[in-house]
């Protein structure tokens, strides 16, 4: 859907933070309208997460990603992708020469990291870009901070919570250009964030106190079981 939006205006550039094995790069890799892809991923073996645990990534390398894409689509030049094995905050914005009109943030799932990744995308992308986020169920506080930042800097935007735990921000003229396409897919943002907060607190408790969590769950099952006479 977001790809259809940006390609409706002709050629486009795509930037992704947190590419891993390249699954979300594939649609843009094979799209002739996409002229260039920026892949930014510091390729850690593990990284922190708002769920209160570290996420591990086995054999997380640019070489593996490119090999997967080349094997699946041998006729497409892998040099269409410009790779940076860096954290976005460590990358010189001047390295992003062609301004992307679509950015996808799926890197470290902490509120602090997603805000830093967004500020980088805002700096290097087109003024009328779309910036989207994955796994909003974990970084919804970061999304709130981003919206406050945009408002405080008088940057026109409109945000949509859509399916697949994806949050979409339209900047400036993108609001008029794409809102009618995205709005029908939007769900209630406040309700989603509220439910996500409840689930995240439960996940954090389970990660931080696994034995106590199992004990409480056992107690619930006992209370729910029918009384035998």
N, C-alpha and C positions, 0 to 999 in steps of 0.2 A: 504494500500500500504506500509506504513512504517512498520507495523506489519509483513507483509509478508517478508520484507527485513530482519529484525532481526531474525525471526523464521527460515529463510532458513539456518541459521548456527547452528540450534539446540535450546537448552534451552536458555531463555533470562530473564532478569530482567527489570522491567518497573518502571519508576518514573514519577509522575505527580504532578505539582504544580497548585492548584486551581481545586480541584475535584468536589466541590459543591455536586450535587446529585448522582454523579457516572456514568453519561452517557458515558463519554469517557473512563472510567475504564472497562466497561462491556466486550468489545471484548477481553481484556487481562485476565479478571477474568475467562472467560469460556475457554480460550485457554490453553490446557495442556502443551504447550511448554513454557508458561510463568510461571516460578516457584515462583516468588515473585513480589509483587507490593508495592511500596512506595507511599503513598498518603500524600501530604503536603498541608495543607490548614488552615490558621489561623481562619477561620470561622467567618468573621466579619458580623455584621448586615448591614453595608454599607462600601463602600470604594471609594476613588477618582478614577477619570477616565479622560483620555485625552480629552474627549468630553466636559469637563468643567462642569461636574455635578457628583454627587455621585450616585453609583449604589447600590441598596438595595437588600438584600437577606433574604427572610423570612424563618424562621425555618431552617437556614443553620447549620446543625450539622452532625458530623461523625455518630452519632447514626441513624439519618434518612437515610443517604447514605447506611450504612450497612444493615439497615432494608429493603431498596428497593432492594438491590442486593440479600439478602437472600430470599426474597419473590419471586423474579423472577427466581433465580437459587438455590433452596433449597439443591441440592445435592453437591454444591461446598462449601468448608470450607471457611468461611469469614476471618479466620486467615491467609489466603494467603495474605491479605492486612495488611501492617504495617502502622499505621496512626500516623501522627504528627499534632496536632492542633497548629501549630506555623507558623510564617513567616519564610521562608527559611533562611533569614539572621540571625535569632535568633537560628537556629538549629545547633548543633554540627555536623560537617561533619562526625565525627567518628560514628555517629548513623547509617549511611548508610554503612552497612558492606558488602553487596553484590553489586558489581558495576553494575549499570544499563547500558544496551546498547541502550536503547531508553528512552528519556526524553521528556515530553510534558509540555509546560509552558502556562498556561491559568489562571493566577492569577490576581493580580491588573493590570489594563490596563493603566499604566503610564510608560513613558520611563525610569524613574529612577528605578521603581520596576522591570521591565522586565530585565534590565541590571543586577541588583542584583540577580535575580532568575537565570539568565544564568550563572553568575560567580559561584554560588553554584553548579549548575548542572555540570559545567565544572570541578569543584573540585572533585566531588564524582563519576562521571560517568566513564565508561570504556574509554580508550584513543581513541578507534575507534567507539565512540558512534554516534548516530543520536540525535540531539536536535531540536525539532520542537516547533513552536509558533503559537498560535491561535490569531485571531483578529489583524492581522498585519496591517489592515487598520487604526488602532488607534495608534499603537506603532512602526510605521516604522522608526521613528527617533532613537528609542532604538535599532532596528535591525542594523542601520547604525553604531551606537556606538559600538555594539558587533563586527561587522566585522572589524572595526578599531582596536579594542582591540586585536582580534585574530591576525591580521596582525602585530601589533606592538610587539606582544610576539612570533612571528615566529611560530605560530601554523598553521599547514596545515588544510585548510578547503575549502569547496565549498558550496555556498548557492543557493537555488532554491526557487522562488516564485511559489507556486502551487495553485490549486483551493481551494475554501472554506476559503479564507483569511488566509491560512496556509503558513508559511515560514519554510523551512527545511535547517538545517546546517549539513553537513557531516564532520566528523573529521578524519583526518589522513587516515588510511587504508579504512575507510568507503567510501572515495571518489572513490577508484577503485572498491570496492565491490558493491556499490549501485547506482552510477551515471547513469548507463545505464537504470536502472529501473525508476528513478525519472525524468531524463531529458525530456523524451517525454511528461510529464505532466506539465512541467514548462511553465510559461508565462513571458512576458517581465517585468522584475523587475523595471526598471527605469520608464516605463510608468505607472505601477501599483502604485508605490510610488507617482508619480506626481499627478495622479488622486485622490489618497487617501488624499493627502495634500489639494487639492481643496475642497473635500467633508468635510474633518474635519474642515476646516476654516468656512465653511457654518454652520456646526452643532454647533460649538462653538459660532458663532454669534447668532444663533437662541436661544441657551441656555442662553447667557449673556444678550441679548437684545430682549426678546420675543415680546414686544409691537412694537418696531421699525421694527422687522422682519415681523410681521403681516401687518404693515402699508405698507412696501415696496412690499410685495407680493400682497396686494390689489391693489397697484398702477400698478404693472405689469399686473394684470388681466384686469384692466380698459384700459390700453394701447393696450392690445391685442384684446379687444372686438371690433366688427365691429361698425363703426359709423352709427348711425341712422339719416336719413334725414326726 
